[in-house]
């Protein structure tokens, strides 16, 4: 029974993620800055091998000065999965303040999304989640 509930929960979470990613493709973009990344367990929806069980999670922030919502907003970006060693090496080379492109919902800028196609110049792969 627990396995069934876990599978249903994962399926619903994947559906919500896919809906958010589809909506985010239409959202406006802005530049955000990364803060110091932290090593975290791989998200259950992230692809990768059994050895790729970690991700680097970066908080980010951006400011909006015009429109409906003004102020500072934030979110999180996760790297593509990797082994613990790969992720620790990555943590050392990504500088705090690195600019990224973020998509945000105009009606709720705290609802943001970082898409890989918007950030091809980064030194790591972006996991869209």
Number of C-alpha atoms within 10 A of each C-alpha: 6 7 8 9 10 11 12 12 12 14 13 12 14 15 12 13 15 14 11 16 19 11 14 20 14 11 16 12 18 14 15 22 19 22 18 16 24 14 17 15 14 21 15 10 13 18 14 14 10 9 10 19 19 24 29 26 23 21 17 23 20 20 16 14 9 8 8 10 15 11 10 12 18 18 19 16 23 24 24 22 25 23 16 18 11 14 24 17 10 19 19 10 10 17 14 15 13 14 18 21 19 25 23 24 16 15 10 11 21 16 15 23 24 25 20 17 10 14 16 13 10 13 11 17 15 21 20 18 19
